[in-house]
Amino acid sequence: MENLRGMLDICIRHQTVLGYSLVSLLTAASERIFSSVLFRCPCSSWNMLYGSVFLLVPALVLFLLGFMVNARMRHLLTGICRRKTRCSSGPRETCARYCPVLLQVAARAAVAPLTWVAVALFRASFYECAASGNGLLKNLVCNGKGGEECQELLFQIPCNEKLSEKIPAEVLSLQAQSQLLGWLVITVTVTLYLITTCVSHCTSPVSYLQLKFWKIYSKTEWELFETKAKEHATRLAEINTNSFFEGTNQEPPGTPSNEDWWKISSCYTLSSQEQYYSMLHKYVSTNQGSSARSREGDQNPPVLGFVDETNASESGF
């Protein structure tokens, strides 16, 4: 029992890493199914288009799906057209407010597509099909060797491994090219992640321990908010239902106004000058939201964007 509880604690503490790992494994398994079951290189002039579609289009679809299922994106977009009339921010302030959130969402949505591209490049079947129809390879291999006949042989490389032996030694094999590109994708991704993480932490407006406290607070606040909201909604629904069916007139519980909901629903940005940990905290601390709108320019670095992610717990990733 103690071992099971310890494993659960580890899973809860590292749920983000485990989630991304699961997404990567599922993506790699999907690529394996696609390449083994669905992919059949035509070995014709369609090679370039066919191979490129299988290499890039699924990655694009996964990237768009990552945006669709991300709760922070839905938080950002919900009511954004009406919210413009409530904010006096100029284009520069609006960009400074929303661009960091979009970058965070894009970084999370890029996990699955990058995994797809890297795994596909290591397997090399998609790239080999696409590259065999590339005009650049034709210029390198078929220079002075009869264009049309040589081009037809290149088209057949994905379908006949023996033909690859006829490629000149100075031209790197297509499989080797694909695998080198796969390592390049992984290296660039890890390097960019390391750089952005270091920069974000270095520009943090709060200390490390306060950051930990902020994370604990935001998670606890959201759990309590969900519980209280469910209780309030249940009570209001019971009163309205009883009033309809039984004709009883009970005093409805006090419900926040639309303006109050707008104020606590804004994307929270940590201020280095005010010690608030959420829009709800700021709303309550400033005379029930009389000045609860977060100030322009108080932007949190991308790595500190877990608050909205924690509050929107239905997303997962």
N, C-alpha and C positions, 0 to 999 in steps of 0.2 A: 504493500500500500504506500509506504513511504517513497519507494522508487518511482511508482506511478505518479505520485504528487510532485516529485522532483522533476520528472520529465514534462509534466504539464506546466510547471513554473518556467522551465527553460523555453518551452514552445511559446508561452505568453510573452516572455521577455524578448524573444527573437522572432516574433510573428511576422515582422516585415521582411526580414531576410529569408525566412522559410517560405513566405508567400512568393517572393521573387524567384526563389529556387524552384518552387513548384511550377510557376509559369514557364520558366526556362526548360524544365524537363518535359512539360506538356508540348511546348513548341518544338523541341528537338524530336519528340516522338511523332508529332504531326508531320515534320519534314521527312522523316523516315518513311512514313506511310505514303506521302505524296510522291517521293522519288521512286519508291518500290512498286506502287500500285498504279498510280495515275500517269506518271511521267514517261513519255515515249518520244524521244527526239525524232523528228521527221527525216533527218539526214538529207535535207534539201535546202533550197534557198530560204526556207522558213526557219532555219536553225537559229538565227540571231534573235528574231522576234519571239519564237517559242521558248527558248532558254531564258531570255530576259524576263518574260512574263512570269515564269515559274520562280525565278530568283527574286524578283522585286515586287510583283503585285501582291503576293501573300504578306510580305513584310509591310506594305502600305496598308492593307486591310487590317492587320494586327495593330498597327499604329493608330488608325482611326478608331478601332474598337477600344483601345486603351484610353482614348479621350472620352468615348461614350460612357464607359463604365466608371470613370473616375468621379467620385462624389464631389471633389473640390471644383471640378469643372462645372458640374450642375449647380453647385453653390454660387459660383461666379456668374453664371449665365441667367439664373432665375431672376426674372424681373429687371434685367439690366436695361431694357429699353425704357421702362418707367422710372428706373432709378436715376437716369440721366437728368430728368426734370427736377430731381431732389438735390442734386449736387451742383455746386458752382465751380467745379474743377475744370481747368483748361485741358487742352490735349496733352500737354507735357505732364501735368499732375496725374491725369487719367492713365497715361502710359506707365508712369512710375508706379502706380498703384496695382495695375493689372498684369503688366509684363512679367514681373517676378513669379506671379502665380501661374501664368501660362508656361513659363519656362520649367517650373517644378512639375506641372502636369505632363509636359512634353518629355521630360527626363524619365518619368515613371512609365509613360506610355511607350518609350523607346526600348524597354527591356526585351519584350517579346520579339519585335521585328529585328533587333540586332542579333538576338539569339538565332533567329531563322536564317539570316544572311550568313552569319559565321558558320553555323552547322552545314548549310548548303554549300558554302565555299570549301569546307574541309572534305565533304563528300565528292565535290567537283563535277557531278553529273550535269547540273544546270549550267555551270560556267563553261564546261567543255562543249556542250551543245551550242551555247550562244557564241562562244569565241570561234568555233569552227566555221561560222558564217560571217565572221567579221572581215571587212575589206583589208584591215591592217595586217592580219595574219596572211591573207592572200598575197599582199605586196612583199612580205618577208620571205615567204616560202616559194611562191610561184614566179618570182622575178626571172624572166628569160626561160621559162620551162613550159610554155604553152598554157595560156591563161585559162581557157575554158575547161580543158581536161584536168588540169591541176586543181582548179576550183571544185570540180565534182568530187575529186578524191578527198579534198578537205571536208566537204559536206559529209562524207561517209566515215570520218574518224570516230564520232561517237558510237557508231554501229559496228565498227571493225577496229579492234585494238591494234591489229597488225599494221594498219596504215600509219599509225603514229610513229612507227619506227622509220618511216621514210622522211619525216621532218628533219631538216638539217640540225646538227648538234648544237649550233650556235643559237638556235631558237629553243627557248625553254619549253618543256612539255606543258600541255594545257592543264593537266592535273597539278603539276608543280606550281604553275601560275595561280591557280585557284586557291591552293593551300597557303601560298604566301599572302594572297589578299585576305584570306581568313585571319591569319595572324596579325595582319595590319589592322583589320577592323577591331580585333580584340585589344591590341596595344593602344590604338587611338582612343577607344572607349574608356579604358581604364585610366589612361593619362588625363583625359578631360574630367573624369569623375574625381580623380585625386586633386586636380587643380581647383575645381569649383568647390570641393569640400573644404580645402585649406583656406581659400579666399573667404568663403562664407563664415567659417569659424573665426577667422582673424578679424573680420569686420562685425562680429556679433556685438550688439548693443548691451548684452548682459553677460555675466560670468557663467562659468560652466555649471556650478551648483544651482544658480538661479534658473538656468535653462532646464535642469532636471526637475526643479520644483514646478516650473511652468508646465512641463509635460504632464506631471502627476496631477496638477490642478485641472488642466484642461480635460484630461480623461475622466477624472472624478466628476467634474461639473457636468459633462455631457451625459454621463450615466444617470446622475440625479435629475438632470433636465428631462431625459426620456421617461424616467419613472414618474416624475411629477406631471409631465404633459399627458401621459397615459391616464393617470388618476383624474386629472382635471377634465380631459375629453370624455372619459367614462361617466363622470358625474354629470356633465352637461348633457350628454346623450341620454342618460336616464331621465333627467328632468324634462327634456323636450319630448321624449317618448311617452312618459307618463302623462304629460299635459295633453298630448294628442289623443291617446287612447282612453284615458280616465277622466280628462277634463280638470285635472288638478292644476293649481297655479302655485308653483314653488318659485322662490327667489333664485334666479340663476346665479352661479358663481361669477365673481368678477373675472373678466377675460381681458387681456391686454388689447389695446387699440391697434389698428393697422399701422399707425405711425410707430408705435412701440415695437411691433414686430419688425418693421423695416430697420429700426435702429440697432437691434441686436442681431440682425441677419447679415449685416455688412461684413465683408472679409476683414478680419482683425489684423492689424499691423502693430507690432510691438514698438512702443515709444521708449526711447532712452531717458525721457524726462518725466514720464508719468508711470507709476507702478500699478498698471492694470494688466490682467492676465487673460482677458477675453472681453468681447463687446458687452456681454451680460454683466461682467464685473464693473466695467466702466459705466454702463447704464445705471446700475444700482448706486454706484459711488458718486454720481454727478446728478443728484436730485431727481432720481427716476428718469434719467435719460434726457434732461433738458439740454445737455451739451455732450451727448454720448457719441456724436459722430467723430470718428478717429481723425486726427489732424493730418493735413497733407504733409508729406515728406517723411513721416515716421515709418519708414519701410523696414521690414525685417529681411535679413539675407535669406536666399533660397533654402539653405539648410535648416532654417528655423521655421519652416512652413508646416510643421506637423500639427499645429493647432486646428486648422480647418480640417485636416485629414483625420485627426482623432475625433473631432465632432461629427464628421460624416462617416461614421463607422460602418455604414452599410456597404461602402466601396470595397474595402479590403486591400486594394493596391493603389 
